[in-house]
Amino acid sequence: MRLLITGGAGFIGSHIAERSLAAGWQVAVLDDLSSGRRENVPADAKFYQVDIQDRAAVLASFADFKPDAVSHQAAQASVAISVREPQKDASINILGSLNIMQACVEHKVGQIVFASTGGAIYGEVPEGIRASLSTVPVPVSPYACSKFAVEKYLECFRQEHGLNYTVLRYANVYGPRQDPHGEAGVVAIFCNRMLLNESVKIFARKTAGDPGCVRDYVFIDDVAKANLAALQGKIPDRILNIGTGQESTTLQLAEQIKESLGSKSEILFGDRRAGDVERSLLDGDRLVQLLGPTVGTEDGLKQTAEWFRDRAAKAKSTH
């Protein structure tokens, strides 16, 4: 298998690259390094520094590597940025994705796996409910709209050009190597700040002082595992939720990380953020049925906190 991973220098993409190489595949990473890091790219992977918005450069990369399959992870991934800059979000997430799809058709790529969003695409998920594939998507942010649009384009490309695809709708992904300096990725942000005993802020679900939004947090290992399973043809579904079905408030998350790190950080409370849904929880039963149990939030958070602690210790020892 020759696999090309867009966004492969990023948090999720680099984990998929590692697992794919371990499976004996030939791997190429396509990334513009706007948020990904060159050191995240495994040494055995070929690297193309390319922006997916650059159609000619995308086509040249495909022509050079000749992939059998594509894992499309590259994206503008912040809801807050999408609200502020919807044109930028659409240019990267929709037009960039169309460049990837057209390259797949031109170079007769057998399979594309697309990283969509379960955390944002279903909109508000009412109390007592987990969003399943029978739940009608109600995207309420430009980010969710762009991801949903690409899902529809993929079906169009399947019918028109025979492009085989799998859509993976991610819950809130966290784990080692997540960027603590962006606007997305609350677990990484909290780990980073709490190691320095700096305060963290809980953005309100409704009003400042409440425990924050309810989310389904899924560990990176489960996400990478699902991507490989899809590429290996082990997921017969066209669309699959990648989540745990376990709900956590932002406050619960902060308290668990604080305890794991033995931090003295103060937990502050802020207002609601534009574009945030109040409650998002996925039905992950089909994922478990296909691939086995997912990592529990408590266990995953401990592993993540440990990784950030080790990284900080290494950085200290080199200075």
C-alpha positions, 0 to 999 in steps of 0.5 A, spaced: 500 500 500 502 506 498 498 511 502 499 519 502 496 523 508 494 530 507 496 534 514 501 528 516 505 533 519 499 534 524 497 531 530 492 526 528 496 525 521 503 524 524 500 518 528 496 515 522 503 515 518 507 512 524 502 506 524 501 505 517 509 505 516 509 500 522 504 496 518 509 496 512 506 501 508 510 506 503 507 513 506 508 520 503 506 526 507 503 532 504 503 538 509 504 546 508 507 546 515 502 552 517 500 548 523 503 541 523 511 540 525 516 537 520 519 533 526 512 530 527 513 527 520 517 520 521 523 519 518 521 513 513 515 517 510 516 522 504 515 529 505 511 534 500 511 541 503 505 543 499 498 547 501 492 543 499 489 550 496 495 549 491 492 545 485 498 544 481 502 542 487 497 537 489 497 534 482 505 534 482 505 530 489 500 525 486 504 524 480 510 523 483 508 519 489 503 515 485 498 513 491 494 507 492 490 511 497 489 517 501 488 519 508 485 526 508 486 530 514 489 537 512 484 542 515 482 548 518 480 545 524 478 551 529 471 553 530 473 560 533 477 561 526 471 559 522 466 564 525 471 569 524 474 568 517 469 563 514 472 565 507 479 562 509 475 556 512 472 554 506 478 555 502 482 550 505 476 545 507 472 545 501 476 548 495 483 544 498 479 538 499 476 538 492 483 539 489 485 532 493 479 529 490 480 531 483 487 529 484 485 522 486 480 521 480 486 523 475 491 519 478 486 513 479 486 513 487 483 507 490 480 509 496 480 516 500 478 516 508 476 523 510 477 526 517 470 529 518 467 532 524 462 528 529 463 534 534 460 539 530 456 536 524 450 534 529 449 541 532 446 541 539 445 534 541 439 534 546 440 531 554 439 523 554 441 523 546 447 520 543 448 523 536 448 517 531 448 516 523 440 517 523 441 523 527 440 529 521 446 533 521 445 541 523 452 544 522 451 551 526 459 553 525 462 555 518 467 549 520 461 544 521 458 547 514 465 546 510 466 539 513 459 537 511 459 540 504 466 535 503 462 529 505 456 531 500 462 532 494 465 525 496 458 522 494 458 526 488 465 524 486 463 516 488 457 517 483 460 521 478 467 518 478 467 511 482 471 514 487 471 510 493 471 513 500 470 513 508 468 518 512 470 518 519 466 523 524 471 525 529 469 527 536 474 531 540 480 528 539 486 528 544 492 525 546 500 526 545 503 531 540 497 535 540 498 542 539 498 546 545 498 553 542 492 553 537 485 555 539 483 548 538 485 542 542 483 544 550 486 537 553 493 540 550 492 547 552 490 545 559 496 540 560 501 545 557 498 551 562 497 546 568 505 544 567 507 551 568 501 552 574 498 557 569 491 558 570 486 555 565 479 558 563 472 554 562 468 557 557 461 557 559 456 552 556 450 558 557 453 562 563 460 564 566 461 559 572 457 553 569 462 547 568 462 548 561 460 545 554 459 537 554 463 533 549 465 526 547 473 526 548 476 520 543 483 518 544 488 519 538 490 511 538 482 509 537 482 515 531 489 512 528 486 505 528 480 507 525 483 510 519 488 504 518 481 499 518 478 504 513 484 503 509 484 496 509 477 495 508 475 493 515 470 498 515 464 497 510 460 503 512 461 509 508 460 514 514 462 512 521 462 516 528 469 515 531 467 517 539 466 514 546 459 515 547 462 518 554 460 525 556 465 530 559 464 537 561 470 542 560 471 542 568 471 535 569 477 535 564 480 540 567 480 537 574 482 530 571 488 533 568 490 538 574 490 531 579 494 527 574 499 533 573 499 535 581 498 542 578 496 548 582 493 552 576 487 556 578 481 554 574 477 560 571 470 561 568 469 565 562 463 567 557 460 562 552 465 562 545 461 564 539 460 558 534 461 553 540 455 547 541 453 546 548 452 539 548 456 534 543 456 526 544 456 521 539 454 514 539 460 510 538 457 503 538 458 501 531 465 503 532 466 498 538 462 493 534 467 493 528 474 495 532 473 493 539 473 497 545 475 504 545 480 508 550 476 511 556 477 518 558 480 517 564 485 512 562 487 517 555 487 523 559 492 520 564 497 517 558 496 524 555 498 528 561 504 523 562 506 525 555 506 532 556 510 531 563 515 527 559 516 532 554 517 538 559 522 534 563 526 533 556 525 540 554 528 542 561 534 537 561 536 540 554 536 547 556 
